[in-house]
Amino acid sequence: MISRQLEDRLKSLMYKGKAIVLIGARQTGKTTLLHELVKSGKNVQWLDADDISIRNMIGELTIARLQTLFAQNDIIVVDEAQRVENIGIQMKLITDHLPQVQLFISGSSAFELANKVNEPLTGRKWEYQLYPFSFNELQKHFGMWNEIRNLPIRLVYGSYPDVVNNAGNEKFVLSQLTNSYLYKDILEWERIKHPDKLVKLLQALAYQVGSEVSYSELAVIVGIDKATVDKYINLLEQIQIVFRLGSFSRNLRNELKMSKKIYFYDNGIRNALIGNFNDINLRDDQGKLWENYMISEFKKKNSYSDNYCQSYFWRTTQQQEIDYIEEKDGKITAFEFKWNPKKKAKVSRTFISAYPNSEIVTISPDNYYEYLAGD
């Protein structure tokens, strides 16, 4: 199983004179997806930048060498491209001088790759992020009813491809992911002097899912300074383990304006970090897992459907709050996530009064699929 939703989108962009840049965390299926995309090619050149000889060759490309090495190709793939120091300039040579070639560039560090390709490839690239499987992809593969029945599994073990494709061995697969693949990027980062502190930070963030985070508090918990907390969280975002959600503020003086929450792209990674794979019905963090799952699923859906909305949470100094807000074209939609369908959501009257034209939606396991299915 691969990400068919993104595959269809990328196929529609091929051979239009632009490079296609695919980013995503390790083991989200980038290489598998690329292999599927290049099947249509008659002469494919695959360059794995994990290989130092390949990195050196790419770094020394000239226009003359391009013609010699790649003129016969119709597809070129550069995998783990962030490892090539001057990758952006070299890829610009390919897009400018081999316009008949479809160039794919992939990497597992969004920040590193973006820094290297954004300016040289301005106007010459399409960029997409690959996530762990989305609900929509899973329901298309397994069927709607089967995927709804799998919700308790997804909340605990997440949706990484290897996890989904190895049912019954989820704990082992997640252990491999957290101890090998995901930490590989972290431990190789040259500015990480104390990797044990970063792991401790990840665990602290896992326990604080759904809560506002204080960098000062995290610094005390982990035993590092506030600036280092900020730097490490930036890194964790760059390698697509966590993402930040900012606070929504427009009209009220008592709205929190600079606060942030931090969520994990995948529930399974979050649970592996704290070593808790108990059944969802036996846990005291059901609400946190439900909120993290829904917000990460909305992030996937918005990305894959090119829904260019702004996402937030809302809270006041009096602790009135809304779990999740989307704003698009001046329209505000507020979402409350309730794990217990029988528990009625109490929407803040302050929010309704301040934003009277907002749509208010309550999402529970009884109706969540209505908001996640569909392109």
Sine and cosine of phi, psi and omega as CSV:
sin_phi,cos_phi,sin_psi,cos_psi,sin_omega,cos_omega
0.00,0.00,0.73,-0.68,0.06,-1.00
-0.77,-0.63,0.05,-1.00,-0.02,-1.00
-0.98,0.20,1.00,0.05,-0.03,-1.00
-0.91,0.42,-0.54,0.84,-0.02,-1.00
-0.87,0.49,-0.73,0.68,0.01,-1.00
-0.97,0.25,-0.53,0.85,0.03,-1.00
-0.85,0.53,-0.73,0.68,-0.01,-1.00
-0.88,0.47,-0.64,0.77,0.00,-1.00
-0.90,0.44,-0.72,0.70,-0.05,-1.00
-0.93,0.36,-0.58,0.81,0.05,-1.00
-0.87,0.49,-0.59,0.81,-0.01,-1.00
-0.94,0.34,-0.26,0.97,-0.04,-1.00
-0.98,-0.18,-0.08,1.00,-0.08,-1.00
-0.94,0.33,0.53,-0.85,0.06,-1.00
0.86,0.51,0.67,0.75,0.06,-1.00
-0.87,-0.49,0.37,0.93,0.12,-0.99
0.99,0.13,0.18,0.98,-0.01,-1.00
-0.79,-0.62,0.51,-0.86,0.13,-0.99
-0.95,0.32,0.52,-0.85,0.10,-1.00
-0.94,-0.35,0.89,-0.46,-0.04,-1.00
-0.97,-0.22,0.83,-0.55,-0.03,-1.00
-0.88,-0.48,0.88,-0.47,0.02,-1.00
-0.89,-0.45,0.31,-0.95,0.00,-1.00
0.27,-0.96,0.37,-0.93,0.01,-1.00
-0.89,0.45,0.31,-0.95,0.08,-1.00
-0.85,0.52,0.58,-0.81,0.09,-1.00
0.92,0.39,0.36,0.93,0.15,-0.99
-1.00,0.00,-0.05,1.00,0.10,-0.99
0.98,-0.20,0.36,0.93,-0.02,-1.00
-0.87,0.49,-0.76,0.65,-0.05,-1.00
-0.90,0.43,-0.66,0.75,0.03,-1.00
-0.88,0.48,-0.69,0.73,0.02,-1.00
-0.90,0.44,-0.67,0.74,0.01,-1.00
-0.89,0.45,-0.65,0.76,0.04,-1.00
-0.87,0.50,-0.61,0.79,0.02,-1.00
-0.93,0.38,-0.65,0.76,-0.04,-1.00
-0.92,0.39,-0.55,0.84,-0.10,-0.99
-1.00,0.02,0.03,1.00,0.01,-1.00
-0.85,0.53,-0.50,0.87,-0.04,-1.00
-0.98,0.22,-0.22,0.98,-0.04,-1.00
-0.96,0.28,0.58,-0.82,0.03,-1.00
-1.00,0.01,-0.50,0.87,-0.03,-1.00
-0.59,-0.81,1.00,-0.06,-0.13,-0.99
-0.98,-0.22,0.74,-0.67,0.09,-1.00
-0.93,-0.36,0.89,-0.45,-0.04,-1.00
-0.96,-0.28,0.84,-0.53,-0.03,-1.00
-0.88,-0.47,0.92,-0.40,-0.01,-1.00
-0.99,-0.13,0.95,-0.31,-0.08,-1.00
-0.97,0.26,-0.03,1.00,0.19,-0.98
-0.92,0.40,-0.39,0.92,0.02,-1.00
-1.00,0.10,0.86,-0.50,-0.09,-1.00
-0.88,0.47,-0.54,0.84,0.01,-1.00
-0.92,0.38,-0.57,0.82,0.06,-1.00
-0.92,0.38,-0.68,0.73,0.02,-1.00
-0.86,0.52,-0.70,0.71,-0.01,-1.00
-0.90,0.43,-0.64,0.76,-0.01,-1.00
-0.90,0.43,-0.70,0.71,0.02,-1.00
-0.89,0.45,-0.65,0.76,-0.04,-1.00
-0.92,0.40,-0.30,0.95,-0.04,-1.00
-0.94,-0.33,0.29,0.96,-0.01,-1.00
-0.91,0.41,0.65,-0.76,0.17,-0.99
-0.81,-0.58,0.18,-0.98,0.01,-1.00
-0.86,0.52,-0.67,0.74,0.00,-1.00
-0.90,0.44,-0.67,0.75,0.01,-1.00
-0.93,0.37,-0.57,0.82,0.07,-1.00
-0.83,0.56,-0.76,0.65,-0.04,-1.00
-0.88,0.47,-0.63,0.77,-0.02,-1.00
-0.94,0.33,-0.69,0.72,-0.13,-0.99
-0.99,0.12,-0.58,0.81,-0.23,-0.97
-0.81,-0.59,0.03,1.00,-0.09,-1.00
-0.87,0.50,-0.44,0.90,-0.04,-1.00
-1.00,0.03,-0.12,0.99,-0.05,-1.00
-1.00,0.10,0.51,-0.86,0.17,-0.99
-0.95,-0.30,-0.26,0.97,0.07,-1.00
-0.66,-0.75,0.71,-0.70,0.15,-0.99
-0.83,-0.56,0.76,-0.65,0.06,-1.00
-0.89,-0.45,0.80,-0.60,0.13,-0.99
-0.91,-0.41,0.96,-0.28,-0.06,-1.00
-1.00,-0.10,0.58,-0.81,-0.10,-1.00
0.81,0.59,0.73,0.69,-0.13,-0.99
-0.91,0.41,-0.37,0.93,-0.02,-1.00
-0.89,0.46,-0.27,0.96,-0.02,-1.00
-0.98,0.22,-0.23,0.97,0.01,-1.00
-1.00,-0.02,0.85,-0.53,-0.16,-0.99
-0.85,0.52,-0.73,0.68,-0.06,-1.00
-0.94,-0.34,0.66,0.75,-0.13,-0.99
-0.86,0.51,-0.62,0.78,-0.05,-1.00
-0.88,0.47,-0.72,0.69,-0.01,-1.00
-0.90,0.43,-0.67,0.75,-0.02,-1.00
-0.92,0.39,-0.61,0.79,0.01,-1.00
-0.95,0.31,-0.49,0.87,0.09,-1.00
-0.89,0.46,-0.62,0.78,0.05,-1.00
-0.86,0.52,-0.66,0.75,-0.02,-1.00
-0.92,0.39,-0.74,0.67,-0.04,-1.00
-0.91,0.42,-0.55,0.84,-0.04,-1.00
-0.99,0.16,-0.57,0.82,-0.16,-0.99
-0.94,-0.33,-0.16,0.99,0.11,-0.99
-0.78,-0.63,0.90,0.44,-0.10,-0.99
-0.90,0.44,-0.34,0.94,0.00,-1.00
-0.98,0.19,-0.19,0.98,-0.05,-1.00
-1.00,-0.05,0.71,-0.71,0.14,-0.99
-1.00,0.04,0.88,-0.48,-0.02,-1.00
-0.98,-0.19,0.80,-0.60,0.14,-0.99
-0.93,-0.37,0.72,-0.70,0.05,-1.00
-0.81,-0.59,0.80,-0.61,0.01,-1.00
-0.76,-0.65,0.42,-0.91,0.01,-1.00
-0.26,-0.97,0.36,-0.93,-0.04,-1.00
-0.97,-0.26,0.07,1.00,0.10,-0.99
-0.83,-0.56,0.98,-0.21,-0.08,-1.00
-0.86,0.51,-0.67,0.74,-0.08,-1.00
-0.92,0.39,-0.76,0.65,-0.01,-1.00
-0.86,0.51,-0.73,0.68,-0.05,-1.00
-0.93,0.38,-0.69,0.72,-0.01,-1.00
-0.87,0.49,-0.67,0.74,0.00,-1.00
-0.87,0.49,-0.54,0.84,-0.09,-1.00
-1.00,0.04,-0.42,0.91,-0.10,-1.00
-0.93,-0.37,-0.34,0.94,-0.14,-0.99
-0.85,0.53,-0.81,0.59,-0.06,-1.00
-0.94,0.33,-0.76,0.65,0.00,-1.00
-0.88,0.48,-0.54,0.84,-0.08,-1.00
-0.98,-0.22,0.33,0.94,0.04,-1.00
-0.82,0.57,0.83,-0.57,-0.01,-1.00
0.97,0.23,0.06,1.00,-0.07,-1.00
-0.86,-0.51,0.20,0.98,-0.09,-1.00
-0.57,-0.82,0.44,-0.90,0.27,-0.96
-0.93,-0.36,0.69,-0.72,-0.04,-1.00
-0.82,-0.57,0.76,-0.65,0.02,-1.00
-0.70,-0.72,0.48,-0.88,0.05,-1.00
-0.94,-0.34,0.67,-0.74,0.06,-1.00
-0.98,-0.20,0.77,-0.64,-0.02,-1.00
-0.94,-0.34,0.17,-0.98,0.28,-0.96
-0.81,0.59,0.37,-0.93,-0.08,-1.00
-0.76,0.64,0.65,-0.76,0.07,-1.00
-1.00,0.02,0.31,-0.95,0.08,-1.00
-0.83,0.55,-0.67,0.74,-0.05,-1.00
-0.88,0.47,-0.68,0.74,0.04,-1.00
-0.91,0.42,-0.67,0.74,-0.04,-1.00
-0.92,0.39,-0.64,0.77,-0.01,-1.00
-0.94,0.34,-0.49,0.87,0.07,-1.00
-0.93,0.36,-0.53,0.85,-0.03,-1.00
-0.99,0.12,-0.74,0.68,-0.10,-1.00
-1.00,-0.08,-0.27,0.96,-0.10,-1.00
0.99,-0.16,0.59,-0.81,-0.09,-1.00
-0.84,0.54,-0.77,0.64,-0.08,-1.00
-0.91,0.42,-0.64,0.77,0.03,-1.00
-0.90,0.44,-0.65,0.76,-0.02,-1.00
-0.94,0.34,-0.59,0.81,0.09,-1.00
-0.87,0.49,-0.66,0.75,0.03,-1.00
-0.91,0.41,-0.42,0.91,0.00,-1.00
-0.99,0.13,-0.03,1.00,-0.05,-1.00
-0.79,0.61,-0.73,0.69,0.02,-1.00
-0.85,0.53,-0.54,0.84,0.03,-1.00
-0.94,0.33,-0.69,0.72,-0.02,-1.00
-0.90,0.43,-0.60,0.80,-0.02,-1.00
-0.91,0.42,-0.51,0.86,-0.03,-1.00
-1.00,-0.08,-0.70,0.72,-0.13,-0.99
-0.97,-0.26,-0.15,0.99,0.06,-1.00
0.97,0.25,-0.28,-0.96,-0.18,-0.98
-0.71,-0.71,0.44,0.90,0.12,-0.99
-0.88,0.48,0.61,-0.79,-0.05,-1.00
-0.77,0.63,-0.73,0.68,-0.02,-1.00
-0.91,0.43,-0.52,0.85,0.04,-1.00
-0.93,0.36,-0.73,0.68,-0.01,-1.00
-0.91,0.42,-0.64,0.77,-0.08,-1.00
-0.99,0.14,-0.06,1.00,0.02,-1.00
-0.78,-0.62,0.83,0.56,0.01,-1.00
-0.83,0.55,0.72,-0.70,-0.04,-1.00
0.99,-0.15,-0.32,0.95,0.01,-1.00
-0.86,-0.51,0.49,0.87,-0.11,-0.99
-0.87,0.49,-0.67,0.74,-0.05,-1.00
-0.88,0.47,-0.69,0.73,0.00,-1.00
-0.90,0.44,-0.71,0.70,-0.03,-1.00
-0.89,0.46,-0.70,0.71,0.00,-1.00
-0.91,0.41,-0.57,0.82,0.07,-1.00
-0.89,0.46,-0.65,0.76,0.05,-1.00
-0.90,0.43,-0.66,0.75,-0.02,-1.00
-0.89,0.46,-0.75,0.66,-0.09,-1.00
-0.96,0.27,-0.59,0.81,-0.08,-1.00
-1.00,0.04,-0.28,0.96,-0.06,-1.00
-0.84,-0.54,-0.94,0.35,-0.18,-0.98
-0.92,0.39,-0.79,0.61,-0.08,-1.00
-0.94,0.35,-0.68,0.73,0.00,-1.00
-0.94,0.35,-0.34,0.94,0.01,-1.00
-0.84,0.54,-0.72,0.70,0.03,-1.00
-0.90,0.43,-0.65,0.76,-0.04,-1.00
-0.91,0.41,-0.76,0.65,-0.11,-0.99
-0.95,0.32,-0.37,0.93,0.04,-1.00
-0.99,0.11,-0.21,0.98,-0.04,-1.00
-0.92,0.39,0.85,-0.52,-0.18,-0.98
-0.91,0.41,-0.35,0.94,-0.05,-1.00
-1.00,-0.03,0.01,1.00,0.01,-1.00
-1.00,0.04,0.98,-0.19,-0.02,-1.00
-1.00,0.07,-0.41,0.91,-0.05,-1.00
-0.73,-0.68,0.98,0.19,-0.05,-1.00
-0.86,0.51,-0.47,0.88,0.03,-1.00
-0.90,0.44,-0.55,0.84,0.03,-1.00
-0.93,0.36,-0.60,0.80,0.01,-1.00
-0.92,0.39,-0.63,0.77,0.06,-1.00
-0.89,0.45,-0.66,0.75,0.04,-1.00
-0.90,0.44,-0.60,0.80,0.07,-1.00
-0.89,0.45,-0.69,0.72,0.05,-1.00
-0.84,0.54,-0.68,0.73,0.00,-1.00
-0.91,0.41,-0.64,0.77,0.04,-1.00
-0.89,0.45,-0.67,0.74,0.03,-1.00
-0.90,0.43,-0.59,0.81,0.01,-1.00
-0.88,0.47,-0.63,0.77,0.01,-1.00
-0.96,0.28,-0.37,0.93,-0.07,-1.00
-0.98,-0.19,0.21,0.98,0.04,-1.00
-0.81,0.59,0.75,-0.67,0.01,-1.00
1.00,0.04,-0.11,0.99,0.01,-1.00
-0.93,-0.36,0.45,-0.89,0.11,-0.99
-0.90,0.43,0.65,-0.76,-0.02,-1.00
-0.98,-0.22,0.63,-0.77,0.09,-1.00
-0.92,-0.39,0.88,-0.47,0.01,-1.00
-0.90,0.45,-0.55,0.83,0.03,-1.00
-0.91,0.42,-0.68,0.74,0.02,-1.00
-0.91,0.41,-0.67,0.74,0.02,-1.00
-0.89,0.45,-0.60,0.80,0.01,-1.00
-0.87,0.49,-0.66,0.75,0.00,-1.00
-0.92,0.39,-0.69,0.72,-0.03,-1.00
-0.88,0.48,-0.70,0.72,-0.12,-0.99
-1.00,0.08,-0.47,0.88,-0.02,-1.00
1.00,0.01,0.56,0.83,0.07,-1.00
-0.72,-0.69,0.13,-0.99,-0.02,-1.00
-1.00,0.10,0.25,-0.97,-0.08,-1.00
-0.87,0.49,-0.63,0.78,-0.01,-1.00
-0.90,0.44,-0.61,0.79,0.02,-1.00
-0.94,0.35,-0.60,0.80,0.09,-1.00
-0.84,0.54,-0.74,0.68,0.00,-1.00
-0.87,0.49,-0.70,0.71,-0.01,-1.00
-0.89,0.45,-0.68,0.73,-0.03,-1.00
-0.93,0.37,-0.62,0.79,0.03,-1.00
-0.92,0.40,-0.61,0.79,0.10,-1.00
-0.85,0.53,-0.68,0.73,0.03,-1.00
-0.89,0.47,-0.70,0.71,-0.02,-1.00
-0.89,0.45,-0.54,0.84,0.11,-0.99
-0.94,0.35,-0.65,0.76,-0.06,-1.00
-0.90,0.44,-0.54,0.84,0.01,-1.00
-0.98,-0.18,0.33,0.94,0.18,-0.98
0.85,0.53,0.69,0.73,0.15,-0.99
-0.99,-0.11,-0.67,0.74,0.02,-1.00
-0.76,-0.65,0.24,-0.97,0.14,-0.99
-0.58,-0.81,0.45,-0.89,-0.03,-1.00
-0.99,-0.12,0.54,-0.84,0.11,-0.99
-0.83,-0.55,0.85,-0.52,-0.03,-1.00
-1.00,0.07,0.15,-0.99,-0.04,-1.00
-1.00,-0.04,0.56,-0.83,-0.02,-1.00
-1.00,-0.02,0.76,-0.65,-0.01,-1.00
-0.48,-0.88,0.80,-0.59,0.01,-1.00
-0.69,-0.72,-0.80,0.60,-0.24,-0.97
-0.92,-0.39,-0.50,0.86,-0.22,-0.98
-0.98,-0.18,0.63,-0.78,-0.01,-1.00
-0.94,0.35,-0.45,0.90,-0.07,-1.00
-1.00,-0.08,0.14,0.99,0.08,-1.00
-0.96,0.27,0.64,-0.77,0.11,-0.99
-0.94,0.34,0.76,-0.65,-0.14,-0.99
-0.94,-0.33,-0.49,0.87,-0.10,-0.99
-0.89,-0.45,0.11,0.99,-0.07,-1.00
-0.97,0.26,0.36,-0.93,0.00,-1.00
-0.65,-0.76,0.52,-0.86,0.23,-0.97
-0.90,-0.44,0.44,-0.90,0.01,-1.00
-0.82,-0.57,0.78,-0.62,-0.01,-1.00
-0.87,-0.50,0.35,-0.94,0.06,-1.00
-0.99,-0.11,0.61,-0.79,0.07,-1.00
-0.90,0.44,-0.38,0.92,-0.09,-1.00
-0.58,-0.81,0.77,-0.63,0.01,-1.00
-0.88,0.47,-0.61,0.80,-0.05,-1.00
-0.89,0.46,-0.66,0.75,0.04,-1.00
-0.90,0.44,-0.67,0.74,0.02,-1.00
-0.87,0.50,-0.72,0.69,-0.04,-1.00
-0.94,0.34,-0.55,0.83,0.05,-1.00
-0.90,0.43,-0.59,0.81,-0.03,-1.00
-0.90,0.43,-0.54,0.84,0.00,-1.00
-0.98,-0.22,0.04,1.00,0.07,-1.00
0.90,0.44,0.62,0.78,-0.02,-1.00
-0.80,-0.60,0.96,-0.27,0.06,-1.00
-0.90,-0.43,0.43,0.90,0.04,-1.00
-0.86,0.50,0.49,-0.87,0.07,-1.00
-0.81,0.58,0.58,-0.82,-0.07,-1.00
-0.84,0.55,-0.55,0.84,-0.04,-1.00
-0.97,0.23,-0.14,0.99,-0.01,-1.00
-0.96,-0.30,0.17,0.99,-0.15,-0.99
-0.96,-0.27,0.42,-0.91,0.10,-1.00
-0.98,-0.19,0.09,1.00,0.03,-1.00
-0.90,-0.43,0.51,0.86,-0.01,-1.00
-0.83,0.55,-0.72,0.70,-0.03,-1.00
-0.89,0.46,-0.64,0.77,0.02,-1.00
-0.90,0.43,-0.70,0.72,-0.01,-1.00
-0.91,0.41,-0.64,0.76,0.01,-1.00
-0.90,0.43,-0.71,0.70,0.01,-1.00
-0.90,0.43,-0.70,0.71,0.01,-1.00
-0.89,0.46,-0.67,0.74,0.01,-1.00
-0.87,0.48,-0.75,0.66,-0.08,-1.00
-0.92,0.38,-0.68,0.74,-0.03,-1.00
-0.93,0.36,-0.62,0.79,0.06,-1.00
-0.92,0.38,-0.57,0.82,0.03,-1.00
-0.93,0.37,-0.63,0.78,0.08,-1.00
-0.89,0.46,-0.62,0.79,0.02,-1.00
-0.89,0.46,-0.70,0.72,0.04,-1.00
-0.89,0.46,-0.74,0.67,-0.06,-1.00
-0.88,0.47,-0.71,0.71,-0.01,-1.00
-0.88,0.47,-0.62,0.79,0.00,-1.00
-0.93,0.37,-0.75,0.66,-0.07,-1.00
-0.94,0.33,-0.43,0.90,-0.01,-1.00
-0.99,-0.15,0.12,0.99,-0.03,-1.00
0.81,0.59,0.67,0.74,0.05,-1.00
-1.00,0.00,0.99,-0.16,-0.14,-0.99
-1.00,0.07,0.96,0.29,0.04,-1.00
-0.95,-0.33,0.28,-0.96,0.10,-1.00
-0.99,-0.16,0.65,-0.76,-0.07,-1.00
-0.87,-0.49,0.63,-0.78,-0.06,-1.00
-0.48,-0.87,0.12,-0.99,0.38,-0.92
-0.90,-0.44,0.18,-0.98,-0.02,-1.00
-0.72,-0.69,0.68,-0.73,0.04,-1.00
-0.37,-0.93,0.51,-0.86,0.05,-1.00
-0.93,-0.37,0.17,-0.99,0.04,-1.00
-0.92,0.38,-0.27,0.96,0.07,-1.00
-1.00,-0.02,0.21,0.98,0.06,-1.00
0.95,0.31,0.27,0.96,0.17,-0.99
-0.96,0.27,0.64,-0.76,-0.10,-1.00
-0.46,-0.89,0.37,-0.93,0.14,-0.99
-0.80,-0.60,0.73,-0.68,-0.09,-1.00
-0.88,0.48,-0.70,0.71,-0.18,-0.98
-0.43,-0.90,0.67,-0.75,-0.01,-1.00
-0.73,-0.68,0.68,-0.73,0.17,-0.99
-0.88,-0.48,0.71,-0.71,0.04,-1.00
-0.83,-0.56,0.82,-0.57,0.00,-1.00
-0.56,-0.83,0.79,-0.61,0.03,-1.00
0.79,0.61,0.63,0.78,0.04,-1.00
0.99,0.14,-0.08,1.00,0.01,-1.00
-0.99,-0.12,0.72,-0.69,-0.02,-1.00
-0.93,-0.36,0.79,-0.61,0.10,-0.99
-0.86,-0.50,0.82,-0.57,-0.03,-1.00
-0.95,-0.30,0.75,-0.67,-0.05,-1.00
-0.89,-0.46,0.72,-0.70,0.17,-0.99
-0.91,-0.41,0.77,-0.64,-0.03,-1.00
-0.97,-0.26,0.89,-0.46,-0.02,-1.00
-0.87,-0.50,0.89,-0.45,0.02,-1.00
-0.93,0.37,-0.60,0.80,0.04,-1.00
-1.00,-0.02,0.94,-0.33,-0.04,-1.00
-0.88,0.48,-0.39,0.92,-0.04,-1.00
-0.99,0.13,-0.22,0.98,-0.02,-1.00
-1.00,0.07,0.91,-0.42,-0.07,-1.00
-0.95,0.30,0.73,-0.69,0.03,-1.00
-0.97,0.25,0.73,-0.69,0.05,-1.00
-0.96,-0.27,0.98,-0.21,-0.03,-1.00
-1.00,0.10,0.74,-0.67,-0.06,-1.00
-0.84,0.55,0.80,-0.60,0.09,-1.00
-0.92,0.40,-0.48,0.88,0.05,-1.00
-0.88,0.47,-0.69,0.72,0.01,-1.00
-0.91,0.41,-0.72,0.70,-0.02,-1.00
-0.87,0.48,-0.63,0.77,0.00,-1.00
-0.93,0.36,-0.64,0.77,-0.03,-1.00
-0.97,0.26,-0.51,0.86,-0.05,-1.00
-0.75,-0.66,0.93,0.36,-0.17,-0.99
-0.90,0.43,-0.36,0.93,-0.03,-1.00
-1.00,-0.09,0.15,0.99,-0.01,-1.00
-0.96,0.28,0.50,-0.87,0.15,-0.99
-1.00,-0.05,0.73,-0.68,-0.01,-1.00
-0.94,-0.35,0.81,-0.58,-0.07,-1.00
-0.78,-0.62,0.75,-0.66,0.11,-0.99
-0.96,-0.30,0.79,-0.61,-0.05,-1.00
-0.87,-0.49,0.78,-0.62,0.04,-1.00
-0.73,-0.68,0.07,-1.00,0.07,-1.00
-0.86,0.50,-0.27,0.96,0.02,-1.00
-0.97,0.24,-0.38,0.92,-0.10,-1.00
-0.66,-0.75,0.08,1.00,-0.13,-0.99
-0.86,0.50,-0.56,0.83,-0.06,-1.00
-0.89,0.45,-0.42,0.91,0.03,-1.00
-0.90,0.44,-0.44,0.90,-0.07,-1.00
-0.99,-0.17,-0.24,0.97,-0.06,-1.00
-0.96,-0.27,-0.37,0.93,-0.02,-1.00
-0.99,0.14,0.43,-0.91,0.05,-1.00
0.99,-0.15,0.42,-0.91,-0.04,-1.00
-0.97,0.26,0.00,0.00,0.00,0.00
